[in-house]
Amino acid sequence: MRTTLRVSLIALAFGATSAIADPAPSNFQGVPAQIIPTYPEVGAPTFTTPSGAASFSGLQSGTGTGAGGTDPAAAAGGGSAALAQMSATSWGSAAAANAQAVGVNATALAATCVMESGCATNPASSGTISGTFQMLDSTYLQMMSEVAARDPSLAATLPSGLAGKNDPAVQSIAAAQYLYDAAKAEQSAGIANPTFLDTRSYFQFGPSAGKAVALADPGALLSSYLNLTPAQYTANGINPATTTVGQWRQSVTSKVGAAATSSVLSA
């Protein structure tokens, strides 16, 4: 019997906060269904939601000050520099709690915000790619829809459309759902306990290529799993003739440190 997912708290007050901006007009070409890091967007196939579900214990807004109380990030474990960087923001505790509610470790979410924007509250945007987790409008909408589908009662409490997309705590809900999807997809592909490093390729290169890179031999050329233009290879810092999967993985690890080996799914 499928257990109905419940949310004990979701107080999202929008419209009056300066952290929420209208999405910019899109000038970007080749929109995929994926989350984009600080690198320019690359193509990806149609997204298929993996199976599986987690129990919600509550989602939080980003209206707090980040001071006082028990930090959900600390409860999630990890202790990495990436987790500390996210926790130091005014919205970090809410984002960590949202990750846990979706079934994702806060450390993995923190590593994502480090890669995407350095955990900046108002980072630069490119077309419809915006926010702390640098999400595409279509991806944000899809992930929020998935969260609501896991408990229909959320449909009336989650922000409508793109409202709240650029609030870091709100966007963390969608980012955590995408991490959850990535980990579940990689589990189905044979990776028993996907780490942040395993799922990073899914984020950067899309679901199909991402799973292939996660399973690839470190000595294989990264370009053999990708279909990018010369400009996209350059923008992503990849030499298609020499960059190996192992070298790309090392570049990610150098940016997030110990968080690279953190499990994505909470126990």
N, C-alpha and C positions, 0 to 999 in steps of 0.2 A: 504494500500500500504506500502510495506516495505521500510523504508528510508535507502538509501545507507550510510553506515558509512564512515566518512572521517577523515583523519588524517592530521593535519596542519603542524606537524613537527615531523620528526624522523631522527636524525642524529646519527647513530650508527657506530662509527669508531673502527674496531676490528683489531686483528692481532698484532698491535704495542703496545698494552697495556699489562702490566704484570699482570693485574687483571684477564685476561682470560687465563685459563689453559686447557690443553687437559684433557678430562675425564680419570680417572684412570681405569685400568682393573677391571671388576666386579668379586668379589669373594663372593658376597652376595647371599643367597639362598632365593627362594620364592618371586620373584619380583612382587609387586602389582602395580596397577595404582593409586598412591597416593603421596602426599607430606609427608615427614617424618620429625618429629621434632628431637630434640637432642637424642631421644630414638631410639633403633634399630627398623628396619622396621618390620611391621606385615603384614599378608595377607589381601587381599581385593578382592571383586568380580570385574567382568568386569565393567569398568566405562561407564556410559551412560550420555551424555551431557544433562543437563536440558534445557528446553526451555527458551526463553527470550533474550533480547539484550539491550545494552546500547549504547548511542551515544558517540563517541570518540571526544575529542577536541585536542588530541596530545599526543604523547609518547616521552619521553626524554631519552637521553643517560646519562651515568655516568661520563662524561668528565669534569664536572664543579668542582669548589672548595668548593661549599657549602656556600659561603659567598656572601653577597650582594643580592639585589633584594627582591622580596616578596616571602616568603616561602609558597609553596602550602600546606604544612602540617598545617600551621597556618590557612589558609583559610578553610581547611577541618574541623576544630574544634576539640574538644576532650581535648586538654591540658593535657593529661595524661603523666606519667613518661615514658611510652613506646614510645609515640609519640616524646617526647623530646629526648629520647635515639637514635631513628632513625634519627631525624632531625639533631643531632649533628655530624653525619658522612658526609663525602664529597659527598656521593651519596644519602643522605636522601631526599633532596628536589626533585631530579629527580624521586625517587621511589614514593614519595607522589603524584607527578603530574601524574605518570603512574597509580597509584591506582584510582585516580579521573577519568582519561580518560577511564578506564575499567568499571567504575561504582561502585567503592568500596571506602569506607571511609579510609583515610590515617591512622587513629588510629588503625583500624583492621589490616591493613598490618603491621604497626609498632609492634603490639602485636605478630604477627606471627614471625617477625624476632627476637624478644626477646625470644620467646619460642624455635625457631629453633637453633639459634646460639649466642644469646645475641647481635645481630646486628654486629657480627664480619665480617670484610671485606674478610678475607681469613681463614675461619674456617676449621677444620679438616674434611676429607671426609671418607666415608666408602663405598667401592665398587663404584657404580655409583651415590651414594647419596653425593652431594657436593653443595657448594655455601652458601651464607648467609641465604637463605631460605631452605637449605638442601633438595633440590629436586632430585628425581630420574630422570635419563636421560629420560626414557620413558614418565614420567609425564610432564617434561619440554617440550619435543617435542609435546606432545598432546595439552598442554595448548597454546603453541605458534601457533599451527595449528588452534586452535579454535579462537584465536585472529585474525589471518589472514582471517579466513572464515567469520568473522563478517564484514570485508571489504576486498574484494579480492585485492584491490590496495596495501594492506600491504604486500602481498606475496613477492614482490620484494624489500621491504625496511627492513623487519625484518631479523635478522641474519639467515644464512642458517644452518640447522642441529643443532649441539651442540655448534657452535661458539657463544661465548658470554654468555654461560650458567653461568660461574663463575664470570661474571661482576655483582655486586649486583643490579645496576640499570636495567640491561637487565633482570636478573632473576626476578626482581620485577614485570615485565609485566606478566610472567607466574604465579607467586604466586598470583597476584591480580585476574587473570582469574579463578584460582582454588577457591579462596574465593567467587568469584561471583557465580560460579557453585554450591558451597556448599550452599550458601544462597538461591539460586533459588530452589534447590532440597528440602531444608527444608521448604521453603514456600509452595511447593506443598504437603508437608507432614503435613501441618497445623500450622506451626510456622509463624505467620504473619510478624514479624519483627526480623529475626534472628540476634543474637548478636555474638560477637567473641566467647564467651563461648559456645554458641549453635553449632557453626561450628567447634570448636576445635576437637570434637570427630570425625568428618568427616575427618579431616586432620590426626589424629593420628591412627585411626582404620579403615579407608576406608569408602566409600560411604554408604554401606548397614548397617554395624554396627554403623557407625557414626550417621546416622539418628535415629536409634533405641535408642542410648544412649542419644541423644538430647531430645527425647520425654519421657525418662524413669523417673520413680519415684525416688527421691533422696535417698530413703532408700533401693532401690533394689541393689543386688550385681552386681557390674560392670561386673564380669566374666560371668554372665548369658547372656550377649549380645556379648561376644567375643569368639573367637576360637583361643587361643594362646597356645604355648607350655609353659611348666614350665619355661624354660630359658627366653622366651619373657616376661612372667609375671614379673619375677625378674628384667629383664633389664628395664622394664617400671615402676618399683617401685610399682607394683600392687600385693597385696596378694589376690589370687582368692577366698580365703575362708572368707575374712573379708572386703576388700575394697568395699565401696559402691559408687554408682554414685555420691552422694553428696560429699563424701570425695575426689573423683577424681576432681570434679568441683572446690572444695576449693583449691586443690593443684595448679590448673591452675590459679585461681584468685590470689593466693599468689604471683605468678610470674609476672603477668602483671598488677595487681592493677585495677584501674578504667577502664582501657581499656577492661576488661572482659565484661562489659555491653554495650560497644559501638556497634551501629548498623553496620552491615557489608556493606549493600548496601547504596550508597549515595542517598540523597533525590532527 
